[in-house]
Amino acid sequence: MDLREYMFKNRLTNKQMADILGCSCPHISLIRRGGRPGKWLAKIIEEKTGGLVKADELRKPCTKSEMISEVI
């Protein structure tokens, strides 16, 4: 599960998730849109989501087709 799906299922806003993780709203927005968090933040996200959002998945690079689909 990605962060966007986790937040949707748990009805969390960017502000609420930022407060849980101790980071900024724009940072959460960036991650939700496919940005890759640093190792430390990825581990915190995995911990705070009870392992539902995996750090390894958050840190995986986007493919070219995924980047294009975000633009369209």
PDB file of N, CA, C, O and CB in Angstrom:
ATOM      1  N   MET A   1       0.858  -1.178   0.000  1.00  0.00           N
ATOM      2  CA  MET A   1       0.000   0.000   0.000  1.00  0.00           C
ATOM      3  C   MET A   1       0.896   1.231   0.000  1.00  0.00           C
ATOM      4  O   MET A   1       1.915   1.264   0.690  1.00  0.00           O
ATOM      5  CB  MET A   1      -0.972   0.003   1.230  1.00  0.00           C
ATOM      6  N   ASP A   2       0.518   2.232  -0.767  1.00  0.00           N
ATOM      7  CA  ASP A   2       1.302   3.463  -0.760  1.00  0.00           C
ATOM      8  C   ASP A   2       0.715   4.446   0.260  1.00  0.00           C
ATOM      9  O   ASP A   2      -0.348   4.205   0.832  1.00  0.00           O
ATOM     10  CB  ASP A   2       1.337   4.100  -2.179  1.00  0.00           C
ATOM     11  N   LEU A   3       1.416   5.538   0.472  1.00  0.00           N
ATOM     12  CA  LEU A   3       0.996   6.508   1.483  1.00  0.00           C
ATOM     13  C   LEU A   3      -0.344   7.134   1.141  1.00  0.00           C
ATOM     14  O   LEU A   3      -1.169   7.365   2.026  1.00  0.00           O
ATOM     15  CB  LEU A   3       2.045   7.594   1.638  1.00  0.00           C
ATOM     16  N   ARG A   4      -0.565   7.409  -0.129  1.00  0.00           N
ATOM     17  CA  ARG A   4      -1.838   8.017  -0.553  1.00  0.00           C
ATOM     18  C   ARG A   4      -3.015   7.107  -0.185  1.00  0.00           C
ATOM     19  O   ARG A   4      -4.017   7.564   0.365  1.00  0.00           O
ATOM     20  CB  ARG A   4      -1.831   8.290  -2.086  1.00  0.00           C
ATOM     21  N   GLU A   5      -2.879   5.824  -0.493  1.00  0.00           N
ATOM     22  CA  GLU A   5      -3.944   4.860  -0.191  1.00  0.00           C
ATOM     23  C   GLU A   5      -4.142   4.722   1.321  1.00  0.00           C
ATOM     24  O   GLU A   5      -5.276   4.662   1.797  1.00  0.00           O
ATOM     25  CB  GLU A   5      -3.615   3.483  -0.809  1.00  0.00           C
ATOM     26  N   TYR A   6      -3.049   4.674   2.068  1.00  0.00           N
ATOM     27  CA  TYR A   6      -3.136   4.569   3.526  1.00  0.00           C
ATOM     28  C   TYR A   6      -3.892   5.761   4.108  1.00  0.00           C
ATOM     29  O   TYR A   6      -4.776   5.601   4.950  1.00  0.00           O
ATOM     30  CB  TYR A   6      -1.729   4.479   4.147  1.00  0.00           C
ATOM     31  N   MET A   7      -3.531   6.958   3.645  1.00  0.00           N
ATOM     32  CA  MET A   7      -4.185   8.151   4.159  1.00  0.00           C
ATOM     33  C   MET A   7      -5.659   8.191   3.777  1.00  0.00           C
ATOM     34  O   MET A   7      -6.494   8.606   4.581  1.00  0.00           O
ATOM     35  CB  MET A   7      -3.483   9.394   3.648  1.00  0.00           C
ATOM     36  N   PHE A   8      -5.987   7.767   2.569  1.00  0.00           N
ATOM     37  CA  PHE A   8      -7.381   7.736   2.132  1.00  0.00           C
ATOM     38  C   PHE A   8      -8.188   6.777   2.996  1.00  0.00           C
ATOM     39  O   PHE A   8      -9.265   7.131   3.475  1.00  0.00           O
ATOM     40  CB  PHE A   8      -7.477   7.329   0.652  1.00  0.00           C
ATOM     41  N   LYS A   9      -7.678   5.569   3.200  1.00  0.00           N
ATOM     42  CA  LYS A   9      -8.396   4.552   3.991  1.00  0.00           C
ATOM     43  C   LYS A   9      -8.577   4.979   5.439  1.00  0.00           C
ATOM     44  O   LYS A   9      -9.561   4.616   6.082  1.00  0.00           O
ATOM     45  CB  LYS A   9      -7.651   3.221   3.943  1.00  0.00           C
ATOM     46  N   ASN A  10      -7.622   5.754   5.951  1.00  0.00           N
ATOM     47  CA  ASN A  10      -7.692   6.191   7.345  1.00  0.00           C
ATOM     48  C   ASN A  10      -8.207   7.618   7.502  1.00  0.00           C
ATOM     49  O   ASN A  10      -8.198   8.180   8.597  1.00  0.00           O
ATOM     50  CB  ASN A  10      -6.336   6.080   7.980  1.00  0.00           C
ATOM     51  N   ARG A  11      -8.659   8.197   6.373  1.00  0.00           N
ATOM     52  CA  ARG A  11      -9.237   9.540   6.365  1.00  0.00           C
ATOM     53  C   ARG A  11      -8.334  10.579   7.032  1.00  0.00           C
ATOM     54  O   ARG A  11      -8.772  11.370   7.867  1.00  0.00           O
ATOM     55  CB  ARG A  11     -10.580   9.521   7.055  1.00  0.00           C
ATOM     56  N   LEU A  12      -7.058  10.549   6.632  1.00  0.00           N
ATOM     57  CA  LEU A  12      -6.077  11.473   7.178  1.00  0.00           C
ATOM     58  C   LEU A  12      -5.769  12.575   6.175  1.00  0.00           C
ATOM     59  O   LEU A  12      -5.603  12.312   4.984  1.00  0.00           O
ATOM     60  CB  LEU A  12      -4.795  10.731   7.567  1.00  0.00           C
ATOM     61  N   THR A  13      -5.696  13.791   6.655  1.00  0.00           N
ATOM     62  CA  THR A  13      -5.291  14.918   5.816  1.00  0.00           C
ATOM     63  C   THR A  13      -3.759  14.990   5.796  1.00  0.00           C
ATOM     64  O   THR A  13      -3.085  14.330   6.587  1.00  0.00           O
ATOM     65  CB  THR A  13      -5.911  16.264   6.340  1.00  0.00           C
ATOM     66  N   ASN A  14      -3.228  15.798   4.883  1.00  0.00           N
ATOM     67  CA  ASN A  14      -1.780  16.009   4.865  1.00  0.00           C
ATOM     68  C   ASN A  14      -1.300  16.550   6.202  1.00  0.00           C
ATOM     69  O   ASN A  14      -0.249  16.142   6.698  1.00  0.00           O
ATOM     70  CB  ASN A  14      -1.388  16.969   3.734  1.00  0.00           C
ATOM     71  N   LYS A  15      -2.065  17.470   6.790  1.00  0.00           N
ATOM     72  CA  LYS A  15      -1.702  18.067   8.080  1.00  0.00           C
ATOM     73  C   LYS A  15      -1.658  17.011   9.176  1.00  0.00           C
ATOM     74  O   LYS A  15      -0.712  16.970   9.963  1.00  0.00           O
ATOM     75  CB  LYS A  15      -2.695  19.176   8.459  1.00  0.00           C
ATOM     76  N   GLN A  16      -2.675  16.157   9.231  1.00  0.00           N
ATOM     77  CA  GLN A  16      -2.698  15.112  10.254  1.00  0.00           C
ATOM     78  C   GLN A  16      -1.526  14.149  10.101  1.00  0.00           C
ATOM     79  O   GLN A  16      -0.890  13.772  11.086  1.00  0.00           O
ATOM     80  CB  GLN A  16      -4.014  14.342  10.192  1.00  0.00           C
ATOM     81  N   MET A  17      -1.241  13.751   8.855  1.00  0.00           N
ATOM     82  CA  MET A  17      -0.132  12.828   8.625  1.00  0.00           C
ATOM     83  C   MET A  17       1.192  13.500   8.945  1.00  0.00           C
ATOM     84  O   MET A  17       2.089  12.870   9.506  1.00  0.00           O
ATOM     85  CB  MET A  17      -0.137  12.324   7.175  1.00  0.00           C
ATOM     86  N   ALA A  18       1.320  14.766   8.594  1.00  0.00           N
ATOM     87  CA  ALA A  18       2.545  15.508   8.907  1.00  0.00           C
ATOM     88  C   ALA A  18       2.759  15.583  10.417  1.00  0.00           C
ATOM     89  O   ALA A  18       3.885  15.442  10.893  1.00  0.00           O
ATOM     90  CB  ALA A  18       2.486  16.929   8.307  1.00  0.00           C
ATOM     91  N   ASP A  19       1.700  15.802  11.158  1.00  0.00           N
ATOM     92  CA  ASP A  19       1.798  15.846  12.619  1.00  0.00           C
ATOM     93  C   ASP A  19       2.211  14.486  13.177  1.00  0.00           C
ATOM     94  O   ASP A  19       3.027  14.420  14.097  1.00  0.00           O
ATOM     95  CB  ASP A  19       0.458  16.286  13.236  1.00  0.00           C
ATOM     96  N   ILE A  20       1.670  13.425  12.644  1.00  0.00           N
ATOM     97  CA  ILE A  20       2.013  12.068  13.099  1.00  0.00           C
ATOM     98  C   ILE A  20       3.491  11.778  12.845  1.00  0.00           C
ATOM     99  O   ILE A  20       4.170  11.178  13.678  1.00  0.00           O
ATOM    100  CB  ILE A  20       1.132  11.012  12.384  1.00  0.00           C
ATOM    101  N   LEU A  21       3.980  12.214  11.681  1.00  0.00           N
ATOM    102  CA  LEU A  21       5.350  11.896  11.286  1.00  0.00           C
ATOM    103  C   LEU A  21       6.373  12.934  11.746  1.00  0.00           C
ATOM    104  O   LEU A  21       7.574  12.666  11.761  1.00  0.00           O
ATOM    105  CB  LEU A  21       5.422  11.756   9.794  1.00  0.00           C
ATOM    106  N   GLY A  22       5.896  14.111  12.117  1.00  0.00           N
ATOM    107  CA  GLY A  22       6.808  15.169  12.541  1.00  0.00           C
ATOM    108  C   GLY A  22       7.520  15.835  11.379  1.00  0.00           C
ATOM    109  O   GLY A  22       8.700  16.175  11.473  1.00  0.00           O
ATOM    110  N   CYS A  23       6.798  16.020  10.281  1.00  0.00           N
ATOM    111  CA  CYS A  23       7.369  16.708   9.120  1.00  0.00           C
ATOM    112  C   CYS A  23       6.348  17.720   8.607  1.00  0.00           C
ATOM    113  O   CYS A  23       5.325  17.946   9.253  1.00  0.00           O
ATOM    114  CB  CYS A  23       7.766  15.690   7.991  1.00  0.00           C
ATOM    115  N   SER A  24       6.612  18.327   7.460  1.00  0.00           N
ATOM    116  CA  SER A  24       5.733  19.379   6.953  1.00  0.00           C
ATOM    117  C   SER A  24       4.659  18.844   6.003  1.00  0.00           C
ATOM    118  O   SER A  24       4.804  17.765   5.428  1.00  0.00           O
ATOM    119  CB  SER A  24       6.555  20.435   6.245  1.00  0.00           C
ATOM    120  N   CYS A  25       3.593  19.609   5.851  1.00  0.00           N
ATOM    121  CA  CYS A  25       2.518  19.259   4.908  1.00  0.00           C
ATOM    122  C   CYS A  25       3.018  19.171   3.471  1.00  0.00           C
ATOM    123  O   CYS A  25       2.666  18.228   2.762  1.00  0.00           O
ATOM    124  CB  CYS A  25       1.393  20.283   4.991  1.00  0.00           C
ATOM    125  N   PRO A  26       3.837  20.137   3.018  1.00  0.00           N
ATOM    126  CA  PRO A  26       4.344  20.020   1.646  1.00  0.00           C
ATOM    127  C   PRO A  26       5.180  18.745   1.431  1.00  0.00           C
ATOM    128  O   PRO A  26       5.176  18.168   0.344  1.00  0.00           O
ATOM    129  CB  PRO A  26       5.183  21.247   1.302  1.00  0.00           C
ATOM    130  N   HIS A  27       5.883  18.325   2.465  1.00  0.00           N
ATOM    131  CA  HIS A  27       6.677  17.095   2.358  1.00  0.00           C
ATOM    132  C   HIS A  27       5.745  15.890   2.160  1.00  0.00           C
ATOM    133  O   HIS A  27       6.024  15.024   1.331  1.00  0.00           O
ATOM    134  CB  HIS A  27       7.565  16.898   3.631  1.00  0.00           C
ATOM    135  N   ILE A  28       4.663  15.833   2.903  1.00  0.00           N
ATOM    136  CA  ILE A  28       3.688  14.746   2.757  1.00  0.00           C
ATOM    137  C   ILE A  28       3.084  14.784   1.356  1.00  0.00           C
ATOM    138  O   ILE A  28       2.947  13.747   0.706  1.00  0.00           O
ATOM    139  CB  ILE A  28       2.569  14.853   3.836  1.00  0.00           C
ATOM    140  N   SER A  29       2.729  15.962   0.901  1.00  0.00           N
ATOM    141  CA  SER A  29       2.163  16.106  -0.437  1.00  0.00           C
ATOM    142  C   SER A  29       3.120  15.588  -1.502  1.00  0.00           C
ATOM    143  O   SER A  29       2.706  14.896  -2.432  1.00  0.00           O
ATOM    144  CB  SER A  29       1.817  17.565  -0.712  1.00  0.00           C
ATOM    145  N   LEU A  30       4.386  15.920  -1.368  1.00  0.00           N
ATOM    146  CA  LEU A  30       5.394  15.460  -2.311  1.00  0.00           C
ATOM    147  C   LEU A  30       5.494  13.932  -2.322  1.00  0.00           C
ATOM    148  O   LEU A  30       5.564  13.324  -3.390  1.00  0.00           O
ATOM    149  CB  LEU A  30       6.750  16.074  -1.969  1.00  0.00           C
ATOM    150  N   ILE A  31       5.500  13.321  -1.160  1.00  0.00           N
ATOM    151  CA  ILE A  31       5.577  11.856  -1.064  1.00  0.00           C
ATOM    152  C   ILE A  31       4.328  11.218  -1.658  1.00  0.00           C
ATOM    153  O   ILE A  31       4.417  10.206  -2.353  1.00  0.00           O
ATOM    154  CB  ILE A  31       5.753  11.412   0.407  1.00  0.00           C
ATOM    155  N   ARG A  32       3.176  11.800  -1.391  1.00  0.00           N
ATOM    156  CA  ARG A  32       1.925  11.255  -1.940  1.00  0.00           C
ATOM    157  C   ARG A  32       1.911  11.294  -3.458  1.00  0.00           C
ATOM    158  O   ARG A  32       1.284  10.447  -4.094  1.00  0.00           O
ATOM    159  CB  ARG A  32       0.728  12.026  -1.398  1.00  0.00           C
ATOM    160  N   ARG A  33       2.595  12.265  -4.044  1.00  0.00           N
ATOM    161  CA  ARG A  33       2.659  12.392  -5.499  1.00  0.00           C
ATOM    162  C   ARG A  33       3.788  11.573  -6.116  1.00  0.00           C
ATOM    163  O   ARG A  33       4.036  11.660  -7.319  1.00  0.00           O
ATOM    164  CB  ARG A  33       2.826  13.841  -5.877  1.00  0.00           C
ATOM    165  N   GLY A  34       4.469  10.781  -5.295  1.00  0.00           N
ATOM    166  CA  GLY A  34       5.500   9.900  -5.835  1.00  0.00           C
ATOM    167  C   GLY A  34       6.924  10.280  -5.494  1.00  0.00           C
ATOM    168  O   GLY A  34       7.862   9.603  -5.917  1.00  0.00           O
ATOM    169  N   GLY A  35       7.106  11.348  -4.738  1.00  0.00           N
ATOM    170  CA  GLY A  35       8.453  11.710  -4.304  1.00  0.00           C
ATOM    171  C   GLY A  35       8.985  10.667  -3.330  1.00  0.00           C
ATOM    172  O   GLY A  35       8.221  10.006  -2.628  1.00  0.00           O
ATOM    173  N   ARG A  36      10.292  10.532  -3.300  1.00  0.00           N
ATOM    174  CA  ARG A  36      10.897   9.534  -2.429  1.00  0.00           C
ATOM    175  C   ARG A  36      11.427  10.189  -1.166  1.00  0.00           C
ATOM    176  O   ARG A  36      12.242  11.109  -1.238  1.00  0.00           O
ATOM    177  CB  ARG A  36      12.020   8.787  -3.156  1.00  0.00           C
ATOM    178  N   PRO A  37      10.969   9.720  -0.003  1.00  0.00           N
ATOM    179  CA  PRO A  37      11.491  10.260   1.256  1.00  0.00           C
ATOM    180  C   PRO A  37      12.891   9.706   1.524  1.00  0.00           C
ATOM    181  O   PRO A  37      13.292   8.696   0.946  1.00  0.00           O
ATOM    182  CB  PRO A  37      10.538   9.921   2.436  1.00  0.00           C
ATOM    183  N   GLY A  38      13.614  10.371   2.396  1.00  0.00           N
ATOM    184  CA  GLY A  38      14.907   9.851   2.836  1.00  0.00           C
ATOM    185  C   GLY A  38      14.718   8.557   3.616  1.00  0.00           C
ATOM    186  O   GLY A  38      13.602   8.206   4.001  1.00  0.00           O
ATOM    187  N   LYS A  39      15.830   7.850   3.844  1.00  0.00           N
ATOM    188  CA  LYS A  39      15.764   6.561   4.550  1.00  0.00           C
ATOM    189  C   LYS A  39      15.110   6.700   5.928  1.00  0.00           C
ATOM    190  O   LYS A  39      14.271   5.888   6.318  1.00  0.00           O
ATOM    191  CB  LYS A  39      17.172   5.969   4.701  1.00  0.00           C
ATOM    192  N   TRP A  40      15.507   7.735   6.646  1.00  0.00           N
ATOM    193  CA  TRP A  40      14.991   7.924   7.994  1.00  0.00           C
ATOM    194  C   TRP A  40      13.480   8.123   7.987  1.00  0.00           C
ATOM    195  O   TRP A  40      12.766   7.475   8.752  1.00  0.00           O
ATOM    196  CB  TRP A  40      15.671   9.114   8.658  1.00  0.00           C
ATOM    197  N   LEU A  41      12.988   9.013   7.131  1.00  0.00           N
ATOM    198  CA  LEU A  41      11.548   9.277   7.078  1.00  0.00           C
ATOM    199  C   LEU A  41      10.778   8.062   6.561  1.00  0.00           C
ATOM    200  O   LEU A  41       9.673   7.787   7.027  1.00  0.00           O
ATOM    201  CB  LEU A  41      11.264  10.494   6.189  1.00  0.00           C
ATOM    202  N   ALA A  42      11.345   7.344   5.614  1.00  0.00           N
ATOM    203  CA  ALA A  42      10.684   6.133   5.103  1.00  0.00           C
ATOM    204  C   ALA A  42      10.492   5.120   6.226  1.00  0.00           C
ATOM    205  O   ALA A  42       9.442   4.485   6.322  1.00  0.00           O
ATOM    206  CB  ALA A  42      11.508   5.504   3.951  1.00  0.00           C
ATOM    207  N   LYS A  43      11.511   4.969   7.078  1.00  0.00           N
ATOM    208  CA  LYS A  43      11.406   4.046   8.217  1.00  0.00           C
ATOM    209  C   LYS A  43      10.346   4.521   9.217  1.00  0.00           C
ATOM    210  O   LYS A  43       9.599   3.711   9.766  1.00  0.00           O
ATOM    211  CB  LYS A  43      12.773   3.907   8.923  1.00  0.00           C
ATOM    212  N   ILE A  44      10.284   5.828   9.449  1.00  0.00           N
ATOM    213  CA  ILE A  44       9.277   6.389  10.364  1.00  0.00           C
ATOM    214  C   ILE A  44       7.877   6.141   9.807  1.00  0.00           C
ATOM    215  O   ILE A  44       6.970   5.768  10.551  1.00  0.00           O
ATOM    216  CB  ILE A  44       9.512   7.916  10.581  1.00  0.00           C
ATOM    217  N   ILE A  45       7.699   6.344   8.507  1.00  0.00           N
ATOM    218  CA  ILE A  45       6.393   6.108   7.881  1.00  0.00           C
ATOM    219  C   ILE A  45       5.992   4.647   8.050  1.00  0.00           C
ATOM    220  O   ILE A  45       4.849   4.351   8.399  1.00  0.00           O
ATOM    221  CB  ILE A  45       6.424   6.488   6.376  1.00  0.00           C
ATOM    222  N   GLU A  46       6.923   3.738   7.806  1.00  0.00           N
ATOM    223  CA  GLU A  46       6.616   2.310   7.976  1.00  0.00           C
ATOM    224  C   GLU A  46       6.222   2.011   9.417  1.00  0.00           C
ATOM    225  O   GLU A  46       5.261   1.282   9.663  1.00  0.00           O
ATOM    226  CB  GLU A  46       7.824   1.443   7.568  1.00  0.00           C
ATOM    227  N   GLU A  47       6.956   2.568  10.357  1.00  0.00           N
ATOM    228  CA  GLU A  47       6.678   2.341  11.782  1.00  0.00           C
ATOM    229  C   GLU A  47       5.308   2.908  12.179  1.00  0.00           C
ATOM    230  O   GLU A  47       4.512   2.226  12.824  1.00  0.00           O
ATOM    231  CB  GLU A  47       7.785   2.978  12.652  1.00  0.00           C
ATOM    232  N   LYS A  48       5.045   4.152  11.791  1.00  0.00           N
ATOM    233  CA  LYS A  48       3.802   4.824  12.197  1.00  0.00           C
ATOM    234  C   LYS A  48       2.558   4.265  11.500  1.00  0.00           C
ATOM    235  O   LYS A  48       1.441   4.450  11.985  1.00  0.00           O
ATOM    236  CB  LYS A  48       3.910   6.307  11.912  1.00  0.00           C
ATOM    237  N   THR A  49       2.745   3.586  10.368  1.00  0.00           N
ATOM    238  CA  THR A  49       1.600   2.979   9.675  1.00  0.00           C
ATOM    239  C   THR A  49       1.451   1.506  10.028  1.00  0.00           C
ATOM    240  O   THR A  49       0.671   0.787   9.404  1.00  0.00           O
ATOM    241  CB  THR A  49       1.751   3.135   8.160  1.00  0.00           C
ATOM    242  N   GLY A  50       2.195   1.063  11.022  1.00  0.00           N
ATOM    243  CA  GLY A  50       2.095  -0.332  11.446  1.00  0.00           C
ATOM    244  C   GLY A  50       2.599  -1.307  10.387  1.00  0.00           C
ATOM    245  O   GLY A  50       2.164  -2.458  10.337  1.00  0.00           O
ATOM    246  N   GLY A  51       3.514  -0.843   9.543  1.00  0.00           N
ATOM    247  CA  GLY A  51       4.085  -1.694   8.510  1.00  0.00           C
ATOM    248  C   GLY A  51       3.243  -1.809   7.254  1.00  0.00           C
ATOM    249  O   GLY A  51       3.605  -2.541   6.332  1.00  0.00           O
ATOM    250  N   LEU A  52       2.129  -1.101   7.202  1.00  0.00           N
ATOM    251  CA  LEU A  52       1.269  -1.171   6.013  1.00  0.00           C
ATOM    252  C   LEU A  52       1.882  -0.448   4.820  1.00  0.00           C
ATOM    253  O   LEU A  52       1.700  -0.863   3.675  1.00  0.00           O
ATOM    254  CB  LEU A  52      -0.100  -0.579   6.320  1.00  0.00           C
ATOM    255  N   VAL A  53       2.603   0.624   5.089  1.00  0.00           N
ATOM    256  CA  VAL A  53       3.337   1.331   4.034  1.00  0.00           C
ATOM    257  C   VAL A  53       4.802   0.972   4.247  1.00  0.00           C
ATOM    258  O   VAL A  53       5.388   1.347   5.263  1.00  0.00           O
ATOM    259  CB  VAL A  53       3.095   2.918   4.076  1.00  0.00           C
ATOM    260  N   LYS A  54       5.393   0.259   3.313  1.00  0.00           N
ATOM    261  CA  LYS A  54       6.753  -0.260   3.445  1.00  0.00           C
ATOM    262  C   LYS A  54       7.803   0.774   3.033  1.00  0.00           C
ATOM    263  O   LYS A  54       7.670   1.443   2.009  1.00  0.00           O
ATOM    264  CB  LYS A  54       6.913  -1.520   2.607  1.00  0.00           C
ATOM    265  N   ALA A  55       8.841   0.886   3.850  1.00  0.00           N
ATOM    266  CA  ALA A  55       9.935   1.811   3.567  1.00  0.00           C
ATOM    267  C   ALA A  55      10.587   1.488   2.224  1.00  0.00           C
ATOM    268  O   ALA A  55      10.909   2.396   1.457  1.00  0.00           O
ATOM    269  CB  ALA A  55      10.981   1.762   4.688  1.00  0.00           C
ATOM    270  N   ASP A  56      10.781   0.213   1.939  1.00  0.00           N
ATOM    271  CA  ASP A  56      11.412  -0.181   0.671  1.00  0.00           C
ATOM    272  C   ASP A  56      10.589   0.270  -0.529  1.00  0.00           C
ATOM    273  O   ASP A  56      11.145   0.689  -1.544  1.00  0.00           O
ATOM    274  CB  ASP A  56      11.608  -1.698   0.623  1.00  0.00           C
ATOM    275  N   GLU A  57       9.278   0.185  -0.416  1.00  0.00           N
ATOM    276  CA  GLU A  57       8.399   0.612  -1.509  1.00  0.00           C
ATOM    277  C   GLU A  57       8.441   2.126  -1.690  1.00  0.00           C
ATOM    278  O   GLU A  57       8.404   2.623  -2.816  1.00  0.00           O
ATOM    279  CB  GLU A  57       6.958   0.156  -1.246  1.00  0.00           C
ATOM    280  N   LEU A  58       8.518   2.852  -0.590  1.00  0.00           N
ATOM    281  CA  LEU A  58       8.585   4.308  -0.665  1.00  0.00           C
ATOM    282  C   LEU A  58       9.875   4.780  -1.321  1.00  0.00           C
ATOM    283  O   LEU A  58       9.893   5.814  -1.988  1.00  0.00           O
ATOM    284  CB  LEU A  58       8.462   4.911   0.724  1.00  0.00           C
ATOM    285  N   ARG A  59      10.940   4.034  -1.134  1.00  0.00           N
ATOM    286  CA  ARG A  59      12.248   4.429  -1.635  1.00  0.00           C
ATOM    287  C   ARG A  59      12.547   3.913  -3.037  1.00  0.00           C
ATOM    288  O   ARG A  59      13.574   4.254  -3.625  1.00  0.00           O
ATOM    289  CB  ARG A  59      13.302   3.951  -0.698  1.00  0.00           C
ATOM    290  N   LYS A  60      11.640   3.082  -3.574  1.00  0.00           N
ATOM    291  CA  LYS A  60      11.851   2.519  -4.905  1.00  0.00           C
ATOM    292  C   LYS A  60      11.730   3.617  -5.955  1.00  0.00           C
ATOM    293  O   LYS A  60      10.792   4.412  -5.914  1.00  0.00           O
ATOM    294  CB  LYS A  60      10.839   1.383  -5.189  1.00  0.00           C
ATOM    295  N   PRO A  61      12.679   3.668  -6.903  1.00  0.00           N
ATOM    296  CA  PRO A  61      12.599   4.709  -7.937  1.00  0.00           C
ATOM    297  C   PRO A  61      11.406   4.508  -8.857  1.00  0.00           C
ATOM    298  O   PRO A  61      10.990   3.377  -9.111  1.00  0.00           O
ATOM    299  CB  PRO A  61      13.878   4.733  -8.761  1.00  0.00           C
ATOM    300  N   CYS A  62      10.862   5.602  -9.350  1.00  0.00           N
ATOM    301  CA  CYS A  62       9.747   5.558 -10.298  1.00  0.00           C
ATOM    302  C   CYS A  62      10.250   5.092 -11.659  1.00  0.00           C
ATOM    303  O   CYS A  62      11.398   5.330 -12.036  1.00  0.00           O
ATOM    304  CB  CYS A  62       9.063   6.948 -10.416  1.00  0.00           C
ATOM    305  N   THR A  63       9.366   4.426 -12.379  1.00  0.00           N
ATOM    306  CA  THR A  63       9.688   4.079 -13.760  1.00  0.00           C
ATOM    307  C   THR A  63       9.300   5.259 -14.642  1.00  0.00           C
ATOM    308  O   THR A  63       8.543   6.134 -14.221  1.00  0.00           O
ATOM    309  CB  THR A  63       8.953   2.767 -14.210  1.00  0.00           C
ATOM    310  N   LYS A  64       9.812   5.280 -15.850  1.00  0.00           N
ATOM    311  CA  LYS A  64       9.508   6.364 -16.784  1.00  0.00           C
ATOM    312  C   LYS A  64       8.011   6.447 -17.063  1.00  0.00           C
ATOM    313  O   LYS A  64       7.455   7.543 -17.133  1.00  0.00           O
ATOM    314  CB  LYS A  64      10.276   6.171 -18.094  1.00  0.00           C
ATOM    315  N   SER A  65       7.345   5.279 -17.228  1.00  0.00           N
ATOM    316  CA  SER A  65       5.905   5.282 -17.514  1.00  0.00           C
ATOM    317  C   SER A  65       5.101   5.815 -16.332  1.00  0.00           C
ATOM    318  O   SER A  65       4.067   6.453 -16.528  1.00  0.00           O
ATOM    319  CB  SER A  65       5.432   3.869 -17.868  1.00  0.00           C
ATOM    320  N   GLU A  66       5.562   5.563 -15.113  1.00  0.00           N
ATOM    321  CA  GLU A  66       4.863   6.107 -13.940  1.00  0.00           C
ATOM    322  C   GLU A  66       4.979   7.624 -13.909  1.00  0.00           C
ATOM    323  O   GLU A  66       4.017   8.311 -13.567  1.00  0.00           O
ATOM    324  CB  GLU A  66       5.432   5.504 -12.635  1.00  0.00           C
ATOM    325  N   MET A  67       6.144   8.151 -14.262  1.00  0.00           N
ATOM    326  CA  MET A  67       6.315   9.601 -14.294  1.00  0.00           C
ATOM    327  C   MET A  67       5.425  10.233 -15.354  1.00  0.00           C
ATOM    328  O   MET A  67       4.832  11.286 -15.117  1.00  0.00           O
ATOM    329  CB  MET A  67       7.778   9.961 -14.555  1.00  0.00           C
ATOM    330  N   ILE A  68       5.325   9.606 -16.510  1.00  0.00           N
ATOM    331  CA  ILE A  68       4.491  10.127 -17.583  1.00  0.00           C
ATOM    332  C   ILE A  68       3.018  10.104 -17.196  1.00  0.00           C
ATOM    333  O   ILE A  68       2.287  11.052 -17.484  1.00  0.00           O
ATOM    334  CB  ILE A  68       4.711   9.326 -18.861  1.00  0.00           C
ATOM    335  N   SER A  69       2.576   9.031 -16.546  1.00  0.00           N
ATOM    336  CA  SER A  69       1.162   8.928 -16.165  1.00  0.00           C
ATOM    337  C   SER A  69       0.787   9.992 -15.133  1.00  0.00           C
ATOM    338  O   SER A  69      -0.370  10.411 -15.083  1.00  0.00           O
ATOM    339  CB  SER A  69       0.860   7.528 -15.607  1.00  0.00           C
ATOM    340  N   GLU A  70       1.729  10.433 -14.319  1.00  0.00           N
ATOM    341  CA  GLU A  70       1.461  11.491 -13.353  1.00  0.00           C
ATOM    342  C   GLU A  70       1.204  12.822 -14.061  1.00  0.00           C
ATOM    343  O   GLU A  70       0.419  13.641 -13.583  1.00  0.00           O
ATOM    344  CB  GLU A  70       2.633  11.628 -12.373  1.00  0.00           C
ATOM    345  N   VAL A  71       1.860  13.035 -15.190  1.00  0.00           N
ATOM    346  CA  VAL A  71       1.722  14.292 -15.932  1.00  0.00           C
ATOM    347  C   VAL A  71       0.391  14.331 -16.676  1.00  0.00           C
ATOM    348  O   VAL A  71      -0.248  15.380 -16.760  1.00  0.00           O
ATOM    349  CB  VAL A  71       2.892  14.468 -16.922  1.00  0.00           C
ATOM    350  N   ILE A  72      -0.020  13.198 -17.210  1.00  0.00           N
ATOM    351  CA  ILE A  72      -1.242  13.133 -18.036  1.00  0.00           C
ATOM    352  C   ILE A  72      -2.474  13.239 -17.221  1.00  0.00           C
ATOM    353  O   ILE A  72      -3.579  13.202 -17.763  1.00  0.00           O
ATOM    354  CB  ILE A  72      -1.291  11.866 -18.824  1.00  0.00           C
TER     355      ILE A  72
END
